[in-house]
Amino acid sequence: MGSFPQRDTEARKKLVIIGSGSQGRMIRNAIENFDLGFSMWGFLDDQYDLLSVEDGVYHGPIKMVDSLSQDESIYFIVAIGDPENKYDMVQELGLKEERYATIIHPFSYIDSSTRVGHGVYVSANATVMHQCYIGNHTFILAGATLEYETSVADCVLIAANASISGNVKIKNQVFVGAGAVITQSRLIGANTIIGASATVLKDIPDNSIAVGTPAETKRKSNGKSAVNKIIKKK
């Protein structure tokens, strides 16, 4: 595996996780169990009204980002599952790219030829093969596989055990459900949901939902993303 930002430090940096749900707790577990160059500062989430300490880490409201960002030893990662909500949060925070941590689980494999953006998390047993690209704020969860020359844009979530074949292009703000399969050389449009266990045999246009085997596509409504409903059904 190549050299990634969280390892390029002599002094241990402090990590603030935006979002205290399951993805945030997953990142905390990795930070506390492996030497990834960060110590755990805590969580910021709008469910907290005031700053408090629980189990040795801080919990506070998201508005604290402004003051915390003045400390150059503090880095941030946005752990929000819904890609559209994550994108909105990143825009709201307005932080420079270099203030975001990239966390690569030591039990994952990322080929040294792969380019990795800011604010990325790659979970245990994920595999990313040669000449891939992982965009900013993209999460690749446990057991997912990205084959050769695949490009994944910003604010994408690739859920556990998804299989992305070679030379696939995934645009911004896409949710790829657990166990989904995307076949070789497909283009997945922006703001799209690939349902759990779907098998994608053809290109998927922007603003779509693709479900089933083979995947059938329908147009998303103009409302907010349906990803939260998909997650709740798991």
ZIKAGI-V408864 format. One record per pair of residues at least 12 apart in sequence whose ideal C-beta (glycine too) atoms are under 6 Angstrom apart, sorted by the first residue. I is the first residue (numbers start at 1). J is the second residue. D is the distance in whole Angstrom. If there is no record, write none. Layout:
# ZIKAGI-V408864
((I:J:D) (I:J:D))
This chain:
# ZIKAGI-V408864
((1:110:5) (2:112:4) (4:102:6) (4:104:5) (5:102:5) (6:36:5) (6:37:4) (6:101:6) (6:102:6) (6:103:6) (7:37:5) (9:37:5) (12:39:5) (13:38:5) (13:73:6) (13:75:5) (14:39:6) (14:41:4) (14:73:6) (14:74:5) (15:31:6) (15:38:4) (15:40:6) (15:41:6) (15:75:6) (15:101:6) (16:41:5) (16:68:6) (16:74:6) (16:76:5) (17:43:5) (17:77:6) (17:79:5) (18:44:5) (18:78:5) (19:45:6) (19:79:4) (19:80:5) (20:43:4) (20:45:4) (23:79:4) (23:81:6) (24:43:6) (24:79:4) (27:79:6) (27:103:6) (27:121:6) (28:40:6) (30:105:5) (34:106:5) (40:57:5) (42:57:4) (42:58:3) (42:59:6) (43:59:5) (44:60:5) (44:62:5) (44:64:6) (46:62:5) (48:60:5) (48:61:5) (65:93:6) (75:101:4) (76:99:6) (76:100:6) (77:101:5) (77:119:6) (78:90:6) (78:137:6) (81:231:6) (82:225:5) (82:227:4) (82:228:6) (83:155:5) (83:157:6) (83:173:4) (83:175:5) (84:173:6) (84:225:4) (86:137:6) (86:155:5) (87:155:4) (87:173:5) (90:137:6) (97:118:4) (100:118:4) (100:119:4) (102:120:5) (103:121:5) (104:122:5) (105:122:6) (105:123:5) (105:124:5) (107:124:4) (107:125:6) (108:122:5) (108:126:4) (109:127:5) (110:128:5) (111:129:5) (111:130:4) (113:130:5) (113:131:5) (114:128:5) (114:132:4) (115:133:5) (116:134:5) (117:134:6) (117:135:5) (117:136:4) (118:136:5) (119:136:5) (119:137:4) (120:134:6) (120:138:5) (121:139:5) (122:140:5) (123:141:5) (123:142:4) (124:142:5) (125:142:5) (125:143:5) (126:140:5) (126:144:5) (127:145:5) (128:146:5) (129:147:5) (129:148:5) (130:148:5) (131:149:5) (132:146:5) (132:150:5) (133:151:4) (134:152:5) (135:152:6) (135:153:4) (135:154:4) (136:154:5) (137:154:6) (137:155:5) (138:152:5) (138:156:4) (139:157:5) (140:158:5) (141:159:5) (141:160:5) (142:160:5) (143:160:5) (143:161:4) (144:158:5) (144:162:5) (145:163:5) (146:164:5) (147:165:5) (147:166:4) (148:166:4) (149:166:6) (149:167:5) (150:164:5) (150:168:5) (151:169:5) (152:170:5) (153:171:5) (153:172:4) (154:172:5) (155:172:6) (155:173:5) (156:170:6) (156:174:5) (157:175:5) (158:176:5) (159:177:5) (159:178:4) (160:178:5) (161:178:6) (161:179:5) (162:176:5) (162:180:5) (163:181:5) (164:182:5) (165:183:5) (165:184:4) (166:184:5) (167:185:5) (168:182:5) (168:186:5) (169:187:5) (170:188:4) (171:189:6) (171:190:4) (172:190:5) (173:190:6) (173:191:5) (174:188:6) (174:192:5) (175:193:5) (175:227:5) (176:194:5) (177:194:6) (177:195:5) (177:196:4) (178:196:5) (179:196:6) (179:197:4) (180:194:5) (180:198:5) (181:199:5) (182:200:4) (183:201:6) (186:200:6) (186:203:6) (187:203:4) (188:204:5) (189:204:5) (189:205:5) (189:206:4) (190:206:5) (191:207:5) (192:204:6) (192:208:5) (193:209:5) (193:227:6) (194:210:5) (195:211:4) (198:210:6) (198:211:5) (198:215:4) (199:213:4) (199:214:5) (199:215:6) (200:215:5) (201:214:5) (204:217:6) (207:220:5))
